[in-house]
Every structure is written in C-alpha cells, then in structure tokens.
C-alpha cells in the first residue's frame, strides 16, 4: 500500500507517517518546497496545483493541512488564514483525485468544533452541527473534502494527548504553576483521545476504507477541571487555583476563549465503536500514564 500525506511534518501527521512506515506502508509526503528526499513530492496548494505524477499511483490520501487554531489571536486576518489554510489544500487534493483511479479514499482532518457549545448534551456523528466560528470553519472544510469524487473519511478530532506539544503542552506551564483547577468554571466537557488511539484509528479507517464522519475521541469525555486535575496528579503538582479567563481573553480574544476553552463538547466515537475499533486508552488516567 502507498499513502500520500499532506501535512506529514506536523505533530499528528508525523505520528501517522511513522506508524504507517513501521508497518510496511509506503508513504509519499506532499511538500511545498523542492523535494530533497525520494519519498517527497512537491505540490502548490495555494494555487491549486499538484504536478504529475499527482495522486494517480497512491491507494489513499490523508490531509492534515491547516494553520494552528490556538496559535494566535483570532483577528479578522487570522480567521481568514484559518479558512484558507484548510480549504485551499483540501480543494486541491479533492480536485486531483479520479473517481475511476487507483486511489479510492481521502481521509481529511476535521474537528469536533463542528458541534459548537452544547453543554451536557451527548454528541456523536448523527448530531446536528452547532453555531459559531469553528462550526462554520469545519462545515466548510468538510464540504470541500466531500467534493472529491472518491469516498471521504472526515476525521472529527478532539484534544489529542501527546507526550510533548499539542494540547497538554499548552497546559503544562499552567499546571506546573498550580493552576490545575481548570479553565474558568471548569464544568465544560472536554473530548480527548490519546495519540496512540488517534493513530490507530486512522490506520483502522485506512485499512477498512471507511467513509463518512468519524469522531476521533475516546469514549469517556471528562469535564475540564477533571482533565486538569488528572494532569496535575500525573505531574505531581498541587491544585491551588483555576485559571481565570480574563488574561486569556486579552491574549487570544473573547471569541477564541469562548469556543476553544469554554465550549462544552461531550462527544462519543459512536461510528468507530460500531465499526469494531477497540481503544487502548479509553480512560483518561490510563492515557496520561501511558504518556
């Protein structure tokens, strides 16, 4: 099997690439610069161009492209960049795929942000989309992927827990400082998944050629304060206080804080479980211990 990956240099794209190679799958990395290795292939997503040989000789394509959601304040310009960095590459890949060709599966990154802020409501792939900037962003992102003439798997991802970087990496300085009580009220639900289960789920979808939306979250979402407290215990730090939202609003902006940190999303991986996927780390404490 040969799999093309856009965004293979990122945290999650790199993890998936390594797992595929370890098991014997050939990986073709789509890069925006001139190739320097035999497994690299140049493309120009900003102008919608993917030169030959394109994607005609691969069995599946995985797209991880997209600017970091929480890396910068949500200024009008940044919001436009969050859209363009996702829609441009996705449209380029979708247009490059031939419905009668060898490749018959596009796996496209997505996010549980499509559900919006839903309180204690239990959500899964059958739930309606929510409201807000992230819901609009993800909805357009998924629509761009669905335009492909091949089956599409939409990877609606929650917070991926990794040993360094990622979601926990941003929280670590706060927890080390004793702010392990959560963000704001702390009662908002957080849907998470260990990086091992995230990678395994993607390989599961690739091997079975499963299409449609899939929630890449563990089956046991927790409240924000529970996640912070569990992380503090793992780091051996006391919980002295919770993190007030005022300084975060000053840094990221109110919209970003409301949707990224205070929104409650109690998401279950219903379709993954129904397809027979088995989680290695279904519980938070075990997932943190594994890291």
Secondary structure as the mmCIF struct_conf table of DSSP 4:
data_model
#
loop_
_struct_conf.conf_type_id
_struct_conf.id
_struct_conf.beg_label_comp_id
_struct_conf.beg_label_asym_id
_struct_conf.beg_label_seq_id
_struct_conf.end_label_comp_id
_struct_conf.end_label_asym_id
_struct_conf.end_label_seq_id
STRN STRN1 UNK A 2 UNK A 6
TURN_TY1_P TURN_TY1_P1 UNK A 7 UNK A 9
BEND BEND1 UNK A 10 UNK A 10
HELX_RH_AL_P HELX_RH_AL_P1 UNK A 11 UNK A 22
TURN_TY1_P TURN_TY1_P2 UNK A 23 UNK A 24
STRN STRN2 UNK A 26 UNK A 31
BEND BEND2 UNK A 32 UNK A 33
BEND BEND3 UNK A 37 UNK A 37
TURN_TY1_P TURN_TY1_P3 UNK A 38 UNK A 39
STRN STRN3 UNK A 40 UNK A 42
STRN STRN4 UNK A 44 UNK A 44
HELX_RH_3T_P HELX_RH_3T_P1 UNK A 45 UNK A 47
TURN_TY1_P TURN_TY1_P4 UNK A 48 UNK A 48
STRN STRN5 UNK A 49 UNK A 49
TURN_TY1_P TURN_TY1_P5 UNK A 52 UNK A 57
BEND BEND4 UNK A 59 UNK A 59
STRN STRN6 UNK A 60 UNK A 63
TURN_TY1_P TURN_TY1_P6 UNK A 69 UNK A 70
BEND BEND5 UNK A 71 UNK A 72
HELX_RH_AL_P HELX_RH_AL_P2 UNK A 76 UNK A 96
TURN_TY1_P TURN_TY1_P7 UNK A 99 UNK A 100
BEND BEND6 UNK A 101 UNK A 102
STRN STRN7 UNK A 106 UNK A 111
HELX_RH_3T_P HELX_RH_3T_P2 UNK A 112 UNK A 115
TURN_TY1_P TURN_TY1_P8 UNK A 119 UNK A 120
STRN STRN8 UNK A 122 UNK A 123
TURN_TY1_P TURN_TY1_P9 UNK A 125 UNK A 126
BEND BEND7 UNK A 127 UNK A 127
HELX_LH_PP_P HELX_LH_PP_P1 UNK A 128 UNK A 129
BEND BEND8 UNK A 132 UNK A 132
HELX_RH_AL_P HELX_RH_AL_P3 UNK A 133 UNK A 146
TURN_TY1_P TURN_TY1_P10 UNK A 147 UNK A 147
BEND BEND9 UNK A 148 UNK A 150
STRN STRN9 UNK A 152 UNK A 157
STRN STRN10 UNK A 159 UNK A 161
BEND BEND10 UNK A 163 UNK A 165
HELX_RH_AL_P HELX_RH_AL_P4 UNK A 166 UNK A 176
TURN_TY1_P TURN_TY1_P11 UNK A 177 UNK A 178
BEND BEND11 UNK A 181 UNK A 181
STRN STRN11 UNK A 183 UNK A 183
TURN_TY1_P TURN_TY1_P12 UNK A 184 UNK A 185
BEND BEND12 UNK A 188 UNK A 188
STRN STRN12 UNK A 189 UNK A 190
STRN STRN13 UNK A 192 UNK A 194
HELX_RH_AL_P HELX_RH_AL_P5 UNK A 195 UNK A 208
TURN_TY1_P TURN_TY1_P13 UNK A 209 UNK A 209
STRN STRN14 UNK A 212 UNK A 216
BEND BEND13 UNK A 217 UNK A 217
BEND BEND14 UNK A 219 UNK A 219
STRN STRN15 UNK A 222 UNK A 223
HELX_RH_AL_P HELX_RH_AL_P6 UNK A 224 UNK A 235
TURN_TY1_P TURN_TY1_P14 UNK A 236 UNK A 236
HELX_LH_PP_P HELX_LH_PP_P2 UNK A 242 UNK A 242
STRN STRN16 UNK A 243 UNK A 243
HELX_LH_PP_P HELX_LH_PP_P3 UNK A 244 UNK A 244
BEND BEND15 UNK A 245 UNK A 245
HELX_RH_AL_P HELX_RH_AL_P7 UNK A 246 UNK A 252
HELX_RH_AL_P HELX_RH_AL_P8 UNK A 254 UNK A 256
HELX_RH_PI_P HELX_RH_PI_P1 UNK A 257 UNK A 262
STRN STRN17 UNK A 266 UNK A 267
HELX_RH_AL_P HELX_RH_AL_P9 UNK A 270 UNK A 274
TURN_TY1_P TURN_TY1_P15 UNK A 275 UNK A 276
BEND BEND16 UNK A 280 UNK A 280
BEND BEND17 UNK A 283 UNK A 283
HELX_RH_AL_P HELX_RH_AL_P10 UNK A 284 UNK A 290
#
